[in-house]
């Protein structure tokens, strides 16, 4: 008996005698995505082709940084690993897509996950938003290769201070003659990492507590939910400010505080899902077979609550990025000279008319990434819920 609500794929792949044409095989490795683009797959083919051109640009224009990253700082090594993995995944994806077109065809039914993926792909807005999120994270990881200048390097305060956007400084310079583009690229690493890690912490805690509370019920459920109600009753921003005021602000503290104060919402969400799952047939069968409570929760309950958790996580990352930017704007987040989008907006608030670019571009970055997460989350919710599929 299956222990999940989502059935496993039941499909068979029939191999034909077709082979990859030599010319198209070469094209697959020289310009990945172009073959799919020629077949009319504008979104996937065009996106992969643009990614490939971007990855190819890095060793051409930043060869010294790429070779120096081998023995360089950890963030340069991470950028190099990201570049290698990105190139490998693009080539592998292009090869598999080409081989699938020529060699295989599906002859039977699809799984629920496959149907959800196809439904998500039909939403152009959701797909574009997901692509935007991927690009933002790639830019953040590859910042040491992409940034034209050191984000903390100061130019001449007499001649390079608050320069308007130009060819040398595409997004201008700030009041300390630092390049805004370089600081925005490095700031993406801080803001996006804090959002992802903090939401991962909160979702993990919320999922475990919600599943345990909903499955066990009784006094355990009452104690956990009253504690959740107590945490929710505190104004989160005031609570964050109070906690940070007792300690010296740091990236680790910001991640810990944001992650440990946002778990009540996923706890209540997962608890509601578990209350509807614990009386289902496969749970009753597990009890009859003598499965322990821990096994039922970890291997049968939690996997079936992942759909709403994934959707909530995509929406929560955007909220966390905004909250971190707000704390940094108030001076309680990431401390100078470390760049983050929130601190960059705060740096330019006194020069909004004379040097509008200092705050505008990091502010637009926050708007675009949060909007992309929200739109991708909405599309994911519609795709994963069979009742909302068209």
Steps between C-alpha positions, in 0.01 A plus 500: 500500500632844411569728793467821303213683340700567188536189290832397356548539126379211288669556167696311246754642261533338159836537328503557127780463253550874450839646582618852564596668176870600508429864419232534766715315752779752446248783528379355831843545657604822325178697559278314749138607474518606135371164379196527730455862395489394135228248584278776637578460869554868552495509881725206587728521196545877518560497875763225481670670205521831688637322806759326286611828343525654846711212631721516189553874553657447842824319398536726196478829691603390849766238432737626768229488764396149394854363521571690820189360667664158538721627781293809582246580775213264572245713315715493185532122532122475542455710186734267309311192621173666399639576154619141449171352621301746289688414180471128572126515569430706188691256278334200667153653469552582133631152423215327682240717330648427159520128571144496628378662179679248280500180699206475737130557510257450782222250442314486831359704780682773692555541871343776705836675530540497122152642456577772753821586316314525169232716661766729644664527158174623347506813717729743318503740794601228747770364269643847438498567875678172575762582235549842658560340840756260348682790333510699824652210693753427226602866497537492878719188494709627208539853638883476538523436125234750392570804716715755313654639824559405860174588680689657793759685291470879523599729217597864517247691710577811297448365147309167529246570772129459407564469127196439281471170308759477223694242298765473772242483781174367344301569818703799622694543823392580857607764749824311573586462128419127506357331191126444548483208254774309682336562836160393364646174368670421831193620690294240317705229669411631845130568440426182304702276732333639810157452342567142394674380817258673740196355321662155495543517877146622564344244264695213655397596853141572396462175309631283783296677769184515289521134401565388858227722643236400247578128509526454875218738594382527859720682750796514262290678240357740761844594640659550158215708360476722808873566469448580131220742590724669755784547249263633233351752744833687522559762228773335296688816406506620859612155616779495242620846600496405869700180442758666275538790746641260761771367269740637245333483155654241267395288205481187716280676756269638229455153346440338840253764616301501176495121482399454864218756492317391184422137581148550649334552160628176341424320827133587477494423127654154543282422802188563295624268225592228749157510666349405163763234430525307825167323448572400139516137398876473455560638853250253645677222311834612643358491851359153440843383386652627823698795362632735766373856532837639393494290183145599417581869548837510322435257214129529435352818646768759421555395133130557435511851645789618284282660232360783718837529677683555169250763392518675837880495483509675162270771631688520830839565339370821347359615834830420673702697245277803558527459878880473485513807278286687752729405787808602300329827408450570871865420572418176685592258226820442307758754612721713270717462304331170408256568217137395507204641313350643818816686602540633146148644506581659836826645365316696235197620692657843563576550129183380328483808275867568429620138486186294446690198363652410838165386643300440183688204353524289820138591572397377154696180560298438817175566314585267211622208711208518744249531216663206322482281811134588554398438139697174487336394826153572362576299187640216707190497718271480197712226342527281809130518588306267267183701562657817357651347188346600171 
